[in-house]
Amino acid sequence: MRRRPLPERTSEVLRELTEGEEERVTFREILTRLRHRALGFALLVFALPCCLPMPPGIPTVCGVALVIIAVNLIAARRRLWLPNALADKSVARADLQRMAGRLGPYLERLEKICKPRFPIVTEPIGKILIGIVIFVLGVIMILPIPLLGNMPPGFAASVIAIGMIERDGLVVLIGTLVSAIAIAIASVATGSLVLYIYHYFTA
């Protein structure tokens, strides 16, 4: 039996990933349905959950995945590799459906302005630089960041992922700018926590 073609638009892919009867779905199953078309789709799958409040543990798993995806980008791999321990992790399908329902309309609006441009940003050399940015965002998502938590880096990584999928170098550059803001927010939040702990134990 031939598989039906994977939808082209990011929002359509996201909706298709939520289909199914099983209560939970593994990341391996998600990536299999994506058929390894592009690292951008995998990046989006692991970044989007952190744009919303998620159960403990999910941001850490997604952060580790982003680090691994970043290594794939830096190594200029054409096909994504994930360790079995991560690929076999699962997420509730209800959480995927909730994410698609809340974020889908925003993705559709963004898709309307996306178009292939600035190809140098999404070519191999550009992907290496993107990988470095994603690596930093992934590390931040792994850390127990207070206040806003892992939502800013998750949002930044999602913007970059959409730019990669749509081959829109301008959107990728915007995502890189958002990444700088997310890194700054995480640095301030972490620094504030460290100072609070220091003063608490030295008071």
Secondary structure by P-SEA (a helix, b strand, c coil): cccccccccaaaaaaaaaccccccccaaaaaaaaccccaaaaaaaaccccccccccaaaaaaaaaaaaaaaaaaacccbbbbccccccccccaaaaaaaaaaaaaaaaaaaaaccccccccccaaaaaaaaaaaaaaaaaaacccccccaaaaaaaaaaaaaaaaaccaaaaaaaaaaaaaaaaaaaaaaaaaaaaaaaaaac
